[in-house]
Amino acid sequence: MATGQYSKNISMQKEKLEEFIQNKEQWAVLIPGYLHHELLNENDMIWVFQGDFGIIQKAVKVELKVKKSDAHQILFDLEGLSDPINGDGSFEIKQNQDQSLQLTGKLTMKASGFLAGMMNPVLDNFVPRLVEQLVKEMAVKVVKE
């Protein structure tokens, strides 16, 4: 199972960062390779992004289903719609002793089916890079707003 986690310290108002992570449409557009998204309801959305899987580039369509959401975190499941790739993830805010905030993103993905043997090693490299790039982009965007 491919796993990625990345944290970034941000100096800003806590309520502003909490509001940002709760609004999925604000950060959905920041995913590397973003093509488009569709908000299905308050908790569910579809993400479509161009995945760079080494020698293969392809559009990947996943449904993000929120499991838990409160002011300082959002937990979600991912279900592959275009490919048998499933997983889960989260974004969490913690306050540091110096009053800055730490935004942590986590993502786990696993391929199944007959291509799993080829896809899972590729996901092992792809997922950590994706999480790092997304958290960095989220930090830049939220500070600019």
N, C-alpha and C positions, 0 to 999 in steps of 0.2 A: 504494500500500500504506500503510495507516494505521499509524503507529508512535507509541508512547508510552514514555517513560522517566522515572522519578522516583526520587530518592535521599533518604533520611532518616537523620540521625545519631542513634544510640541509645547511651546509656551503660548498659551491662549486661554480664553475663558472656557471653563469646563462645560457650561450649558451650551455654548456654541458648538463644541466638538460632539457633545451628546446628540444634539439636534441633527448634525451632519450624518452621523452613522445610522440614525433612525430613518433618514430619507434615502432609501435605496437607489432612487433615480439619480441622486447627485453623484454617488460613487460608482454606479453601474457603468457609466460612460468612461470611467478611468481604467477599466480593465485593459491590460495590454492586448492589442489586436481587436478592440471593440468594433463591432459592426452595427448592432442595434439591440434594443431590448423592448420588451412589452410587459407592462404592469398588468397582471391578471386580476389581482385584488389587493387588499391591504397587506397581505402576507406573502403572496406568491408573485414571481416574475419570471420571464424567460430572458436569458442572456444569449446572445449570439456573438461569438468572437472568432477571429482568425487565429488558430493555434499554430505556433511554429514548433513542430515536433522533430527537430533535427532536419532530416532530409525530406520530411513530409510537412506541407502546410495545408491546413484544411479548416473549413468553417465548422465550429463546434457549437451545438445548440444544447443548452442545459436549462432545467427549471430549478430555480432557487425557491425553496419552501422554508419560511421562517418557523423555527421550532420554539424559540423564546426570544423575547425582546423586552428590554427595560432600558432605563436611561443610560446605563454605562456599558451595555453589551447587546449584541445581536448574535444569535446562534441559528444556523440554517443547515438544511440538507440540500444536496445537489443531485438531481436525477438527469442522466443523459437522455436527450430526446433524439439526437442524430446518431449517437454512438453509445454502446453499452459502457459508459463511464459514469460512475456514481461516487458520491463522497459527502463530506460535510465541511463546515467551516464556521468561523466566528470572527467578530471584531470586538475588542474589549478596550475600555479606557480605565487606566489606573492613575491615581495621583501620586506623584513622587514627593519626597520630603522637601524638595526645593520649590514645591507648588507647581512645577511644570507637569504636564500630562504625558502619559505613555500610551500610545495607540499600538495595540498588538493585533495582527491578523494571523489567522491560522487556516490552513486548508489541507484536506486529505482527499485524494482521488484514487480510484482503482478501476481498471478496465476489467471487463469480463467477456465471455464469449470466445470465439475461435481466434481472435486477434490479441487476446490478453497477453500471451507470451511475448509478443512483439511490442505492444503498447505500454505495458507496465514499466519496463526499463526506461522508456522515453519519458513517461510521466515522472519518474524519479528525478530527472533533471529539470523538467518543465515546471512542476508545481512550486518548488522553492523560489525559482526566479520570478514566477508569476506573482506570488505573494509579496515578495520584496518590492517589485516594481509597483504593485497596486498600493501598498501601504505608503510608499514614498510619494506617489502621485496624490493620494488622499491627503497627506500632510501638507503638501504644497497648495492644493486647491482650498482646503479649509482655512488656511492662514490668509490666503488672498481675499477671501469673501468677507 
